[in-house]
């Protein structure tokens, strides 16, 4: 992470923090910062957008994450070997953003802070980029583990005091997860050492209907400063990093009772200006956005598409993308995929045709994932996978790029280095080219009567697939023409939460315990 200080610089270079550099900004000019000393991060750095409305970005300190630099560098011929023919700059020199609205002082002070990318390496249930991919560790750091048992290569194991299916998130070094304890909804934070930091109640628990589910299926989400948690009871709240409740409300009391046949599964998402909850059910269905600081409603839009019976019901989580330079919320459910403006909820487009036979029981669980301009949508209880072009200018009947006759019912796919990785409920892993839908390779995991409800994780060039019996299979190297099964790693318990990768460690949550694999 880079921290950009808009205060005047120190008078002497001796006043700078270690490994810092003062960089003058000329009008409308790009300056370049050599990253050779920063662990050769250019192979996987990314550049996140800066928006003054984000509470993480405030004067005088601006947090500049480097997650998406790679894409920007590729567009500008900055990642070719040697020097670019067009720019003349070497591949170890990265363009630093010029932001007109932020040029308030004659120079910036920039310094590198290790292991502090956007204050969270796993801010949502599908990770920092919403696609199941972990932040890469430097080549000199300890790689992600690929072998363990319940007692070997386990840094720590924390017995959990309640039941929950949510995937943990990372908030400035804290692991945050949700569960039901003694008939209360609880948000719980665990230190990287495995020590419980705090637990905060958030309403009365509402029991699960399905044997695999819980009152806490929805995963929390963070913007790096605030934590947002949502429960089956409709209780929805905001906490700070110390576990104090900033605000809370009940979605069902305010907007109507839950009419899902089964248990709430969708997780909230954080946009630049808001935290958004999606409700897709039989009856009133909608997206509603709240101010992150106050909980006040910012906008609410209907998403009632009036399809047959259970097909109205969705347990998916929306994803975020950019459409013509505008942040958009993409939602899959009720036989349609829709895109709404994140700023005001305005419908940008919708695409149907996901249920041509009008099956009344096509409820949706697996969530969409973004790859470039395409939205990859598993549907039809795992029998289809559809690629939809997100750009606004297309007509609805021109949006579907391709559709395959296979998919996933519960696990959400992952995207890494331009490829889509699909894990079926029965343990078939398929790598596809998202642009064409062509299968690149396929691997059948060992047969079992246990299904896969967890979504796959990609970390360190390996694919981690956790079965419901808490056995995790690791495939790699993912850049090989046919990756191999590297390991089969059983632990005790029952798992539907997805594995996550943070700073070279794998975290697994079962109904019984939270594991740190090192």
Secondary structure, 3 states (H helix, E strand, C coil): CEEEECCCCCCCHHHCCCCEEEEECCCCCCEEEECCCCCCHHHCCECCCCCCCCCCCCCCEEEECCECHHHHHHHCCCCCCCECCCCCCECCEEEECCCHHHCCCCEEEEEECCCCHHHCCCCCCCCCCCCCECCCCCCCCCCCCCCCCCCCCEEEEEECCCECCCCCEEECCEEEEEEEECCEEEEEEEECCCCEEEEEEEEECCCCCCCCCCCCCCCCEECCCCEEEECCCCEEEEECCCCCEEEEEEHHHHHCCCCCCCCCCCCCEECCCEEEEEECCCCCCEEEEEECCCCCEEEEEECCCCCCHHHHCECCCCEEEEECCEEEEEEEECCEEEEEECCCCCEEEEECCCCCCCCCCCCECCCCEEECCEEEEEEHHHCEEEEEECCCCCCHHHCEEEEECCCCCCCCCEEECCEEEEECCCCEEEEEECCCCCEEEEEECCCCCCCCCCCCEEECCEEEEECCCCCEEEEECCCCCCCEEEEEECCCCCCCCCCEEECCEEEEECCCEEEEEC
